Every structure is written in structure tokens, then in C-alpha cells.
Amino acid sequence: MTGTDPYALAEAAGARLRELTGPVDFAVVLGSGWNGVVDELGAGDGFPMSELPGFAPPTAEGHRGRVHLAVAGPHRV
């Protein structure tokens, strides 16, 4: 997908996320300081966030640049 319309990119990213993970209840964006929490949740390896339209790989050191799916209580996050 090309273009810079943020709404179209958000729709496309959401559609791709559902293709890769199935439905989720909500999404949370965590900074690199939360890497340990992701590991504790047993979220697995995930996939590169660059697979989502409009998302580029991070350039900051320590940022994993990955999307993970975890279960928090009854929720898929």
C-alpha cells in the first residue's frame, strides 16, 4: 500500500494485524523499557512490525520492532 492518509494506513494495518493474529481485544504500544514484561507474558517471538502497513522498523537501539500477541486475563492483547 502506498500513500500517507493516516486513516487508510490505520485501516490497512488493522486488517493485516487481524490476518496475522486473528481478532484481538485491544492493542498496547510499549517502549523498549517494557521488553521484560513482554517476555514474562510468554508472548512468543511475534513478527516484525514492518509487516504492518505504515510501520517502519525502529532505528533506536534496544527497540525490538516486533508485534506480539499475549493473553492478559480473558483478553487477547
N, C-alpha and C positions, 0 to 999 in steps of 0.2 A: 504494500500500500504506500502510496506517495501522498504528499500534502502535509499541511500544517494545521488543519482545522482540529483544535483540541477535542471537540466533541466527537468528531468522526474517529479520531485516534483512540479515544477512550472506549467507544463502542467496539472498535476492531480489537483492541487489547482485551476487553471483557469477553468477546466472542472466542478469541484464541485461548484465553485462560480456561474457559469452560470446556473447550475441545481437549485441552491437555490434562485437566484435573477433574472434570465433571463439575456439578454445581457446588458452590461454596456459600457459606452463610455471610461472611464478611471478610474483607482483606485488611491487613495491618502492614504498614510500611515501617520497618525497623532499621535503624542505623547500625553501623558496624559494632557498636558497643553492646549490641544485643545478640551477637553471634552465639554466645554460650547458652542463651535461652532457647534459641532455635535447636541447638544440639540436644539440650535436655528434653525438649518436646518430642524427640525422636522423629523429626520431620523428614529424615532421609536426605538424599543428595539434591533433590529438586531439579530444576532446569535453569539454564541461563535466562536472565530477564530480557536479553536481547531477542529472544524468541517471541516477545510480545510487541506488536506494532507500537511505535512511538517511544520505545525504551531502548536506550543505548547502554553498552557495557560501562560500568563505572570506571573512572580513572583514578580515584583516590585510593591510596594504599590501605589495605585492610578491608576494603569493601568487597564482599564476595560476588555480588552481582547475580544472585540466584533467587529463584522463586521457590518457596517450599509450601507444602500442604501439611497441616497438622490438625489434630483433633484436640479441642480445648473444651472439656465437659461434653455437652451434647452438640457442639458446633464444629463444623469443618471450616478451618481458617487458613 
